[in-house]
């Protein structure tokens, strides 16, 4: 009896402790379930696999999906392409975009086209007819599937179908993702620098030897460069894209012009057949390319809109308006001045190509009132350049060079302005 009286208070404490832990456990369990359901509610659909099927007179393309989706199809000629727009989708398939296709499909690409849209682009061997397109519900071990069946056709039929699918231009307008453009401010303001990470979204750019995409490398470098420049006094930095999203070429130029930019830096990382060639290169605008390699590179980069499945049919006027009048000599002179400052800074820190300052007709350099350069960081086709660009320490050397060149360039502009 005495023992029971002595132990009772301790059992009471044990019971109270148990009740507290039980209550805490229930609260944590409810929170965990709430978070789980919230994530499930906000999670969008995802692409989990991709397949091709070649039949006697038809080619089938299939995307496995985690959920049902809506879609919109466009057909674009010159070159022949099928474009399918979805709500924003996550890519979980192990199959990388750019993979060679089958039948009437040469290859495909998939990526973000805007802040709320993902895009599938099918490059075709020639004109086709869309026989069917639909989403299948889950069946057995198969998830939702988006299916498009294509048959070989002729140009006339292709163009007729393309016209019937063409959206209203006003409804199809897409804004630049990531940030609002600032209202331009005249003098007595910081120097404005626009950094343009090349490619993005459905346009991967070059694919490196390890499988890394150019769009990923240049976005990483651009963000690191932005952060480095913002540590310097007197600079305002804007990026044409801050995520893996496609931005049209003329829109990149428009970002710089609307921001009243003082310098436009387009960041790229090329590839070349000769894998032994490596080194950075700086390009400025010229109607006549400095060499055949520069011309080929400009032609490739200028096809970015085509790669992303953009309809250029109504934009000949826009492109003609963007093309620079070489009488804007002041802009070109300052572009060359920055290139002249950048090349020696790069040479002290990284490998350069022979003739590191070259000239070509890149469309992103054609803002008539913004000094602009395109920087090729190196060659992803070269193992050493690719390793350097994949390492933060390697990228840091490039960023130091660009930051130093930017400081020297604006110091000269300040002196000139005085």
Buried (B, 14 or more C-beta within 10 A) or exposed (E): EEEEEEEEEEEEEEEEEEEEEEEEEEEEEEEEEEEEEEEEEEEBBBBBBBBBEEEEEBBBBBBBBBBBBEBEBBBBBEEBBBBBBBEBBBBEBEEBBBEEBEBBBBEBBBBBBBEEBBBBBBBBBEBBBBBEBEBBEEEEEEBBBBBBBBBBBEEEEBBEBBEEBBEEEEEEEBEBBBEEEEEEEEEEEBBBBBBBBBBBBBBBBBBBBEEBBBBBBBBBBBBBBBEBBEEBEEBBBBBBBBEBBBBBBBBBBBBBBBBBBBBBBBBBBBBBEEEEBBBBBBBBBBEEBBEEBBBBBBEBBBBBBBBBBBBBEEBEEEBEEBEBEEEBEEBBEBBBBBBBBBBBBBBEBBBBBEEBBBBBBBBBBBBBEBBBBBBBBBBBBBBBBBBBBBEEEBBBBBBBBBBBBBBBBBEBBEEEEE
